[in-house]
Amino acid sequence: MYKKIDHKDIEYLKSFIPEDRIIIKDDISHDYAHDELGGIESYPEVLIFVLSTLEVSKIMKYAYDNNIPVVPRGSGTDLVGAAVAIEGGIMICTKMMNRILELDENNLTVTVEPGVLLMQLQEYVEANNFMYPPDPGEKSATIGGNISTNAGGMRAVKYGVTRDYVRGLTVVLPDGTIEKFGGKIVKNSSGYDFKDLIIGSEGTLCIVTEAILKLIPLPGESVSMLLPFKDIKSAISAVPEIIKSKASLTAIEFMSLDTILSAQDFLGKKFPDTNYEAYILLTFDGNNKTQIEQEYSAVADLCISLGAIDGYFIDTDERKKSVWSARGAFLEAISASTDEMDECDVVVPKDKIADFILYTHEVSKKVDIRIPSFGHAGDGNLHIYICKDGMDEQTWERKLNEAFELLYAKAREYGGQVSGEHGIGYAKKKYLHKQLGDRQIEMMKGIKKVFDPKNDNLR
């Protein structure tokens, strides 16, 4: 049984954390009772804004000794309830741990605290002619959150995901012990790689308090191309052929017209083209402009032969801002178009993307519910949203569950996974059980018990 926090606990916490960084339950903002998607709500009993690894360590040791539950939180941009204090207890917010500690140009690394925002990091390293490649759509997410979910984003096609760019971690274990895993080294064959185990563990094993991240030189040239198609089937069907062309693509994004129109209304800015049902957005980058031009010309010709109506080159700042601001606003735009929604963040093999997107349309008709979508067509990670649109609570729950069961079953059939980058959290755990089966869940519990002997129950 977890312990409820009392006056004695508060007084101890105040002995090393100033009062202005400790918020007691009745004074905690509603923002900290839910994540960005909402739907799952629960207040922590205490909210603490931490500034250092040592503070996190002291809090964790006390909580461990006294059986108090703890949940770590960054910006709260999570979509599956992982940053919600389901059991009450202490919420440790790391967003004030937001310092960029070191740029090491010799080792091509940057060392940051977990509360550094993705957009803050990207701006900093690009100003120094480097690039941090992971590029999920939510730029206000923290690096700690990106590490916890192994976030990918739009550039994963060429550059990979967060795990590929984490060299070292400083973490605090559940009992307050501070450990360092990895470092500035490039290779490591020295025992189990705990660093990689922690990446994507959603805060269930430890709390990340510092990260050493790999950088690459900033490409000198970048250009995007917007390809309209008359229908969704022809757009999605072109993706495998684009991939097989072996062009050095940075991003391959799928967008449907209804999602674009939602973003256009939400932002109050016009998208370059809204005359067709579906669009593919491609990005190329590199140091040699001639090579990039050869590649995008060849891909443009290929896409037109596959049914693209035209190819719009997004090579001016105005056009780039128009297209990419719309792409970045898709989630917020869909959310603004309905009173409640939930997400199916599946990932499927690349050759199944077209079939799965078309299947979402079948599910939408079968269940009679709106299901807009967009996604990273180049790596099979699709963001599919089920919208409530004013229906009563009982009907919503029934239709939502029916749609989820159909979508996740199809993902399993195609050899996919429950989540590509947003994680499992609290909301998607039953689908993970169906995906992995009892044996793998027991293995996960065993790993959890090694890190946290008092609590081997993955909730």
Summary of the structure (lengths in Angstrom):
residues: 459
radius of gyration: 22.5
end to end distance: 13.8
largest distance: 71.8
contacts: 1595
relative contact order: 0.11
helix: 40%
strand: 22%
